[in-house]
Structure formats: C-alpha cells, structure tokens
Amino acid sequence: MTLPELGMSPAAHETFLRAITQPDGAVLTCGPTGSGKTTTLYAALDTLNDDSRAIATIEDPVEYQIAIISRCRRSRRSAFARGLRTLLRSDPDVL
C-alpha cells in the first residue's frame, strides 16, 4: 500500500509525511496486533525509496519485498545489536 491508500485523514497524512521526510529523528508506530503498524511502516519506506536515499532495515520476519532496500533479518535477540552496528557502518540515510 502507499501512504494515500492507508486512509489517514488529510491532517494525519500531512503530519506523518512531514515526520518521515525530516533529515533526522525517529517515527514510532504502536498499536495492537492487526492495527496496521507494519503496513504503515512499509508505506513510509515505499514513499522514501528513491535513488537519493540509502535505506536499511532490520526485520523479523521480512514481510514485504521492496527493491533497493538493504535488509538484515534478525534471527535472535542478541543479533539485533550486531545487525544494527553492521547497518550503521554502511551509512544509511534511513534506518
């Protein structure tokens, strides 16, 4: 899905788009199972995915395939810190 397809109100869509396009910071998604957290984050990644940005993710499991994004599948809890260090060495614009 794309951001416009998520069904956010125009104000929420504009606020979220402004948040994900900032040069630094973090966006957190929270909610119960099935509320659309993953879909929202993948829509954000799809919006940011262009030739001008290096994008990297750590996921468990990788749920959707998006071209041009570097991925690290987390296999166990202790692997997250190691994976994060590895991805940060590649100097991504979006993590």
N, C-alpha and C positions, 0 to 999 in steps of 0.2 A: 504494500500500500504506500501511497505517497502522503505527505502531510495534509494536503487538502482533503484527501479521502477519509481521514480519521474522524471527521465530524466535529472537530473543535469549533467553538464559537469563533467568530472573526477576531474578537479581542484576545482570546486564549491562543489562537493560531499566531497572531502577530507577536504576542509576548514570547511564545515558545520559539518562534523563528528568530527573534532578536537574541534570545538567550543562546541558542546553538550556534549563532554566527559571530559571537563575541570572540576576540582574539585569545582570551584566556578565561578560565573559570570552570565550573562543573555544573552539570544538569543531573539531578537525581529524579528517578521515577519510582513511585511507591504505589502499592495497591494490592488488593487480594488477587489470588490466582484467577486468571482469565479476564483481568480488567484491561489488558492491552499494553502493559509495560513494554514487553519485548517488541510488539508491533510498532509502538511509538518510537522506540529507540532505533529500530531498523529504518523507519521512515525518515528519522533525523539523519542517519548515516547516508541514506539514499540522496537526501537533499544536499548534503555536504560533499558527496562523492563526485569530484571533478578533477581535471588534470592539475589543478593548482594546489591540492592538498594531499599530504601523505596521511592515510588513515590506518590505524592499527587497533585491533580488538583482542580481548581475552574472553573467551566464551566457554561455557559448559552447559549444554552442548551448543555447537554452531547450528542455529535453526534455519537460517536463510542464507543463500549464496548471493553475494554481491561482488561483482568484478572489481578489480583494482584495490581491494582492501586486504591488508596483511592481517592474518589471523593466527592466534595461538589458542589451541584448545586446552583448557585446564583439565588435567587428568586427576589430580588430587589436590587437597587443600594446600599442602606445602609448595606445590608447583606454582601457585599464583604469584608469590613474591619473586620467584626466579623468572617467570614469564614476564612480569612487569619490568624487571631490570633489563631483560633482553629487548623488549619492545622499546623501552626508553632509549637504549643505545642506538636504535635506528632513527631517532629524532623525528617521531611522527608529529604532524600538525594537530591531529585529532586522535585521542586515545579513548 
